[in-house]
Amino acid sequence: MKILVLNAGSSSLKYQLFDMDNGDVLAKGNCERIAAGGSITHKRPDAENFYEELDLPDHGAALERVLSLLTSKEYGVIESIKEIDAVGHRVAHGGETIKESTRITESTIRYLEEIVPINPLHGPPAIAGMKACMKLMPEIPQVGVFDTSFYSEIEDFRYIYPIPYEYYEKDHIRRYGFHGTSHRYVSGELAKALGKPIEELKIITCHLGNGSSITAVDGGKAIDTSMGFTPQEGIAMGTRSGSIDPTVVTYLMKTHGYTAQEVEDIINKKSGLLGVSGLSNDCRNISEAAEAGNYRADLAMKIMINGIKKHIGAYTAEMNGLDALVFTAGIGENQASTRAAVCENMSYLGIEIDPEKNENFTRGVPFDITKEGASVATWIIPTNEEYMIAIDTQRLAKN
Ligand code: AMP
């Protein structure tokens, strides 16, 4: 079975074509600068990358070019579009109604259109991708896999914000959680690696990338997560502030005369590691500068790490214990110094890592960095959201 996974961003369309018989990626690529010029990079494991600049007025045009490359004599991996058995879409937000991966129909699209007000950045491109598929591949089943759906069973007292209840009822303001597909994937892989049923495990998964979130997974179900109404809440990230006193926002508006959009740009695009260090949003640059003695870079790292530690402590309390801690995504998978700093002075919870294993880890595979005798297993698990989407798509397309 061949599954095409699509991830539509505001000006991009990423794709991967999976052969589900062996899990291989046959081809993948990215269309960029959609509606503002356009380019495509197309990669096959056995060939040179193909790159071209072309006019991509919308996501439909981008998908058309992707399909023509996938089926082309020179760069293709399939002879006809008909070889694609199903398409899986990564969708950031499923609102309150969509609680699991689902087949995409006209009515799903109508619902996603209704919730665009709470998903203004990611909703429209995802919908455009679905509509383009319906037009270009009307016979091929489509499945949506939603970042929020892993959190659909979180209890009300963990997702309702303590503001007047009417804003939940009328405006749907609540914690939704994001990165769910990644947290679901790595918690499942961790259970496999430990050889234990996930139903018996209390796990904290730390997805630390340019955007970061932390999730408590109890018995295979997410019970709490750091991101909230938007991916802005939680720990300090590359350019996002994470959680701050909400009055900071209104104070900035009042004292500087900023508009809502301006202040949103500050907390979304100019804060976090970038905002505190004044140097970069890239954790590699920040930790290098910190090691070289840059005070603000060091401060930015400490703020991020302290936020991670606080969530680990809080989630261990919420779950009444912890069996395993997982690091994933760009920083979690690669940056030994951040993992070491997070796990420092956590032995009271049972978290102790082996410095040797943490430094000399093998990239790209699940890797155990637990210190011998520690009661909590600490692992690096590479995330693979696209493969998780392909697995769900295969299951739902078969039904
Ligand atoms: P992501 O959003 O998952 O792609 O992660 C991006 C973040 O991961 C950036 O802050 C990078 O600095 C960090 N990162 C990626 N690769 C490495 C690496 N090899 N070593 C340290 N940090 C890395």
Residues whose N, C-alpha, C, O or C-beta is under 5 A from the ligand:
A	BS01	AMP	L208 G209 N210 G211 N281 D282 C283 R284 A329 G330 I331 N334 Q335
